[in-house]
Amino acid sequence: MFCTDKQIRKLLMEYEKSRDIEKSSLKAGLCRQTGSKYIHNGKLPSELEVSHVWRTRKDPFEKDWAEVEERLSDAPELEAKTLFEWLCEKYPGRYPYGQLRTFQRRVSDWRALNGPAKEVYFPQIYEPGKRLSTDFTCMKKLGITIEGMPFNHLLCHCVLVWSNWQWATICQSESLLALRQGLQDALFRLGRIPREHWTDHSTAATKALAAGTGKRGFNNRYLDIMNHFDITPRTIQVNAPHENGDVESLNGVLKRRLEQHLLLRGSRDFENVDTYQHFLYTVLNKANDLRSDRFNEELKHMRLLSVDKLPEYEIVDARVTNWSTVNISCNTYSVPSRLIGRKIRALCHEDHIDIVYKHVHQLSMPRLKGRCKSRTTGRAGGMRKPP
């Protein structure tokens, strides 16, 4: 008769009271013979179970398992299904497809007993107000267009990992300027300062140290940003993206949320970048409303923001050549010929460049990506003061 540990504990308790096997067995829901057996044995059913260490049926893969083991030893990353298909192709008709699940269990057992060691992941415990993580994510798959033209862009995505409050800024590349703008937009929207800022090993924040060591350290311009806001810079280990798991995960969540709102909108085309940015900010605000309780709690653990915003451009001084061009960050741009021989100042934003002479704006032009490229046209500006 099958019985549980709970029944036997009840049986023994009743027997201690009455010393009557039959009465104790009835109260525990057992027959007298079963009750007598467990009273005299003094053990629970779970203690009497015998571990199953033998096979109940013949191993169908015994004949060819040595070959499978050899393959797994040479390439442990091989999937069980791939190996099973290889086995079926090598020995046609020997293994029906219905044995795939059995084969997968055998491979799983082999990995546990003989496979390579796995990377150990320790749970990350976060403190409120401590960590803000930033990552860049590509938005090409959403198919956003501006006036019918593809708008390929990235988002600089910032996340408070304790509350999962998030903010994102449109950018064109994983540059330091894009990181500075994205981080500042998040901080000034918060009005508070976290204790640490975490990034991956992008060149926006880090640089290679000694050649061949594989180690990276923070670059000076990024450290200037951290010093300005009095935030401790942190970075994940090289080739360990799981350490930035919260922001990596929320990258995908944000894209799915945007996709759903685009479907509700009925169009992926926007009049201009500002209209798309307003759409993005609306979606982010709705997402953050769902986390308001934890977010409000996290705000209590952060310092008030008390410094000014850093300029969201870099200044480059250059002299206009006889060809009416200037070289800015290894790219060539044309400027009005009246400036030939003059020393101009370029305010290099993440997506455009303003040309200034004697504190007067002269020209604005889209910024080129990469190096050794040229742009021969621009948009003349009026006689206004630069930002």
VOGU-3710 file (C-alpha; in Angstrom, 3 decimals, decimal comma):
1> mfctdkqirk> 0,000/0,000/0,000  1,345/3,461/-0,945  1,597/5,918/1,921  3,203/9,262/2,596  5,629/10,531/5,208  2,806/12,640/6,644  0,635/9,529/7,226  3,455/7,656/8,952  4,211/10,620/11,218  0,520/10,668/12,152
11> llmeyeksrd> 0,622/6,887/12,721  3,611/7,083/15,062  2,134/10,001/16,979  -1,166/8,149/17,543  0,641/4,970/18,499  2,625/6,816/21,171  -0,685/7,927/22,674  -2,653/4,668/22,590  -0,153/1,864/22,023  -2,872/0,301/19,821
21> ieksslkagl> -1,655/-0,571/16,299  -5,118/-1,041/14,779  -6,576/2,192/16,174  -3,459/4,182/15,223  -3,512/2,763/11,688  -7,173/3,716/11,182  -6,544/7,291/12,335  -3,635/7,568/9,877  -5,743/6,096/7,028  -3,746/2,883/6,780
31> crqtgskyih> -4,524/-0,829/7,092  -3,296/-2,687/10,176  -0,582/-4,606/8,287  0,957/-1,433/6,835  0,740/0,354/10,162  2,426/-2,550/11,937  5,224/-2,592/9,362  6,110/1,077/9,838  5,706/0,998/13,622  8,172/-1,844/13,980
41> ngklpselev> 10,493/-0,462/11,255  10,586/3,059/12,690  11,406/4,661/9,308  9,492/6,958/6,944  8,628/5,873/3,366  11,139/8,374/1,966  13,878/6,746/4,061  13,056/3,315/2,679  13,203/4,354/-0,994  16,032/2,736/-2,928
51> shvwrtrkdp> 17,950/4,940/-5,350  17,442/3,863/-8,991  20,981/3,351/-10,367  20,296/0,691/-12,977  18,794/0,967/-16,438  15,245/-0,321/-16,886  15,690/-0,792/-20,625  18,508/-1,274/-23,071  20,368/1,869/-24,153  19,378/2,395/-27,842
61> fekdwaevee> 22,527/4,446/-28,510  25,021/2,106/-26,856  26,432/0,896/-30,182  27,365/4,386/-31,456  27,722/6,351/-28,207  31,539/6,273/-28,352  31,409/8,244/-31,627  28,973/10,719/-30,100  31,248/11,219/-27,085  34,212/11,821/-29,389
71> rlsdapelea> 32,283/14,524/-31,227  31,178/16,157/-27,979  34,732/16,104/-26,614  36,056/17,824/-29,750  33,221/20,393/-29,896  31,237/20,606/-26,620  29,091/23,417/-28,041  27,412/20,997/-30,496  23,666/20,805/-29,896  22,002/17,437/-29,241
81> ktlfewlcek> 19,587/17,837/-32,158  22,440/18,508/-34,570  24,279/15,409/-33,340  21,137/13,278/-33,621  20,583/14,385/-37,224  24,242/13,585/-37,975  23,783/10,132/-36,435  20,629/9,473/-38,479  22,390/10,572/-41,656  25,392/8,345/-40,950
91> ypgrypygql> 23,284/5,283/-40,054  20,040/5,549/-42,079  17,068/3,737/-40,572  18,808/2,880/-37,292  17,249/5,628/-35,175  13,609/6,778/-35,540  12,969/10,499/-34,990  10,917/9,665/-31,899  14,166/8,868/-30,068  15,373/12,479/-30,266
101> rtfqrrvsdw> 14,175/13,314/-26,749  15,964/10,260/-25,330  19,138/11,289/-27,144  18,854/14,850/-25,797  18,641/13,496/-22,244  21,743/11,362/-22,826  23,682/14,365/-24,131  22,462/16,482/-21,200  23,692/13,823/-18,744  27,060/13,671/-20,539
111> ralngpakev> 27,492/17,446/-20,237  26,738/17,289/-16,501  29,243/14,471/-15,917  31,961/15,177/-18,486  31,268/18,520/-20,126  33,301/21,733/-19,776  32,869/23,967/-16,747  30,223/26,661/-17,085  30,597/30,300/-16,200  29,266/30,991/-12,714
121> yfpqiyepgk> 26,760/33,853/-12,406  26,326/35,410/-9,003  23,089/37,277/-8,255  23,510/41,039/-8,422  22,099/42,867/-5,430  21,306/46,511/-6,104  20,915/49,395/-3,680  18,469/52,226/-4,330  20,094/55,351/-5,698  23,460/53,727/-6,279
131> rlstdftcmk> 23,731/52,590/-9,893  22,798/54,203/-13,208  23,726/52,050/-16,214  24,068/53,340/-19,778  24,155/51,418/-23,043  23,712/52,162/-26,746  21,148/50,177/-28,727  20,462/50,129/-32,482  16,912/51,004/-33,600  17,155/50,003/-37,279
141> klgitiegmp> 14,751/47,056/-36,974  11,849/49,327/-36,013  11,880/50,807/-39,529  11,436/54,455/-38,455  11,279/56,942/-41,355  11,403/60,747/-41,457  9,361/62,150/-44,366  9,571/58,754/-46,023  13,349/58,422/-45,692  14,894/55,688/-43,473
151> fnhllchcvl> 16,072/57,100/-40,152  18,834/54,804/-38,965  19,784/55,801/-35,447  20,759/54,599/-31,996  19,392/55,302/-28,560  21,615/56,166/-25,619  19,657/54,269/-22,969  20,063/55,074/-19,246  18,538/52,903/-16,503  18,380/53,182/-12,710
161> vwsnwqwati> 18,823/49,488/-12,012  17,006/49,377/-8,644  13,713/50,882/-9,825  14,228/50,293/-13,586  13,403/53,936/-14,319  14,738/54,640/-17,807  15,420/57,429/-20,256  16,707/57,381/-23,837  18,168/59,947/-26,217  18,378/59,758/-29,999
171> cqsesllalr> 21,941/59,664/-31,329  23,851/58,734/-34,474  26,881/56,926/-33,072  28,446/55,525/-29,891  30,537/58,632/-29,395  31,549/60,462/-26,252  29,323/63,382/-27,263  26,343/61,032/-27,606  27,125/59,517/-24,202  27,494/62,966/-22,627
181> qglqdalfrl> 24,201/64,159/-24,087  22,313/60,989/-23,141  23,667/60,959/-19,597  22,958/64,657/-19,059  19,405/64,347/-20,409  18,748/61,547/-17,916  20,370/63,362/-14,965  18,629/66,677/-15,556  15,297/64,911/-15,980  15,904/63,155/-12,650
191> griprehwtd> 17,198/66,275/-10,921  19,259/63,881/-8,810  22,669/62,229/-8,918  23,298/58,476/-8,409  26,513/57,350/-6,738  27,833/55,266/-9,663  27,631/55,300/-13,460  28,184/51,969/-15,259  29,088/51,459/-18,919  30,432/48,679/-21,088
201> hstaatkala> 33,826/48,918/-22,817  32,795/51,183/-25,695  35,427/53,646/-26,904  33,161/56,495/-25,756  34,174/55,857/-22,153  37,240/53,598/-22,223  40,561/53,149/-23,964  43,013/50,267/-24,313  45,797/50,161/-21,763  49,044/48,268/-22,387
211> agtgkrgfnn> 49,046/46,581/-25,806  48,280/42,877/-25,739  46,910/42,843/-22,188  43,269/43,170/-23,214  42,706/45,567/-20,316  40,888/48,873/-20,690  40,708/52,025/-18,598  38,593/55,171/-18,647  39,579/57,923/-21,060  40,252/61,399/-19,695
221> ryldimnhfd> 37,318/63,160/-21,376  34,856/60,680/-19,884  36,467/61,114/-16,459  35,987/64,883/-16,820  32,222/64,272/-17,126  32,217/62,014/-14,072  34,218/64,569/-12,051  31,848/67,374/-13,072  28,844/65,488/-11,653  30,842/63,841/-8,835
231> itprtiqvna> 29,828/60,321/-9,910  32,043/57,260/-9,474  32,697/55,627/-12,894  32,336/51,855/-13,114  32,620/49,408/-15,983  31,772/45,761/-16,498  34,461/43,151/-17,096  35,674/42,617/-20,663  33,429/40,125/-22,525  30,934/39,986/-19,642
241> phengdvesl> 27,767/41,723/-20,971  25,610/39,925/-18,367  27,044/42,295/-15,761  25,106/45,054/-17,528  22,083/42,776/-17,645  19,422/45,228/-16,486  20,004/47,796/-19,193  20,631/45,074/-21,805  17,299/43,478/-20,901  15,448/46,791/-20,898
251> ngvlkrrleq> 16,863/47,566/-24,366  14,720/44,738/-25,702  11,734/45,663/-23,515  11,848/49,277/-24,757  12,016/48,179/-28,404  9,013/45,879/-27,958  7,088/48,678/-26,239  7,919/51,102/-29,065  6,906/48,475/-31,628  3,491/48,091/-29,969
261> hlllrgsrdf> 2,928/51,860/-29,868  3,959/52,146/-33,529  1,351/49,514/-34,401  -1,275/51,482/-32,471  -0,163/54,661/-34,234  -0,626/52,989/-37,603  2,483/54,525/-39,160  6,246/54,479/-38,700  6,755/57,725/-40,615  7,268/61,037/-38,792
271> envdtyqhfl> 7,270/64,621/-40,038  10,634/65,382/-38,483  13,028/64,202/-35,793  11,349/66,385/-33,156  8,004/64,644/-33,756  9,642/61,233/-33,406  11,456/62,379/-30,263  8,137/63,490/-28,736  6,692/60,049/-29,536  9,704/58,373/-27,883
281> ytvlnkandl> 9,464/60,519/-24,750  5,712/59,803/-24,454  6,365/56,046/-24,514  9,170/56,384/-21,939  7,001/58,448/-19,597  4,210/55,852/-19,749  6,696/53,080/-18,962  8,162/55,035/-16,033  4,671/55,680/-14,604  4,401/51,927/-14,002
291> rsdrfneelk> 7,473/52,088/-11,741  6,570/55,231/-9,825  6,539/53,656/-6,344  10,060/52,230/-6,506  11,287/55,272/-8,403  10,016/57,685/-5,733  11,710/55,545/-3,095  14,966/55,560/-5,070  14,922/59,350/-5,402  15,236/59,617/-1,619
301> hmrllsvdkl> 18,656/57,937/-1,786  20,204/60,271/-4,398  21,869/63,671/-4,071  20,236/66,754/-5,538  21,681/67,870/-8,877  23,492/71,143/-8,166  25,815/71,691/-11,146  25,281/73,244/-14,579  24,962/71,294/-17,793  28,146/70,682/-19,739
311> peyeivdarv> 28,242/71,966/-23,348  26,931/69,296/-25,699  29,564/70,067/-28,299  33,327/70,040/-28,680  35,276/73,089/-29,833  37,748/72,758/-32,702  39,739/75,736/-34,021  40,841/75,500/-37,663  42,157/77,737/-40,437  40,310/77,906/-43,778
321> tnwstvnisc> 42,520/76,712/-46,655  42,928/78,275/-50,114  40,409/75,676/-51,348  37,794/77,164/-48,996  37,782/74,093/-46,771  38,518/73,242/-43,141  39,673/69,988/-41,623  37,646/69,024/-38,554  38,201/65,704/-36,748  39,890/64,162/-39,817
331> ntysvpsrli> 37,055/65,144/-42,188  36,925/67,997/-44,703  34,117/70,567/-44,909  33,661/73,463/-47,310  32,913/76,947/-45,957  32,233/80,326/-47,630  35,242/81,519/-49,655  35,214/84,890/-47,890  36,679/83,033/-44,895  39,798/81,843/-46,774
341> grkiralche> 42,848/82,336/-44,565  40,714/83,089/-41,506  40,802/81,077/-38,290  37,313/79,810/-37,503  35,832/77,960/-34,553  33,795/74,785/-35,094  31,221/73,752/-32,492  31,022/70,016/-33,117  27,704/68,586/-31,932  26,895/64,895/-32,144
351> dhidivykhv> 24,880/65,293/-35,368  25,914/68,655/-36,809  28,657/71,316/-36,841  28,269/75,073/-36,359  30,967/77,277/-37,925  31,619/80,491/-35,990  33,875/83,456/-36,852  34,409/86,335/-34,411  31,529/85,013/-32,241  29,111/85,216/-35,197
361> hqlsmprlkg> 27,471/82,075/-36,588  28,425/81,524/-40,235  27,276/78,075/-41,271  25,638/74,839/-40,061  26,161/71,453/-41,679  25,478/67,794/-40,875  28,427/66,109/-39,218  30,164/63,348/-41,183  30,575/59,901/-39,666  33,927/58,163/-39,825
371> rcksrttgra> 37,203/59,629/-41,096  38,751/60,949/-44,331  35,399/62,042/-45,779  34,358/65,379/-47,241  31,259/67,560/-47,426  31,165/70,318/-50,008  27,815/71,933/-49,180  26,379/73,541/-46,067  23,564/75,753/-44,908  24,478/79,398/-44,532
381> ggmrkpp> 23,455/80,948/-41,263  22,379/84,433/-40,395  24,250/86,865/-38,226  23,228/85,232/-34,957  25,146/84,381/-31,864  26,223/80,746/-31,537  24,718/78,621/-28,755
//
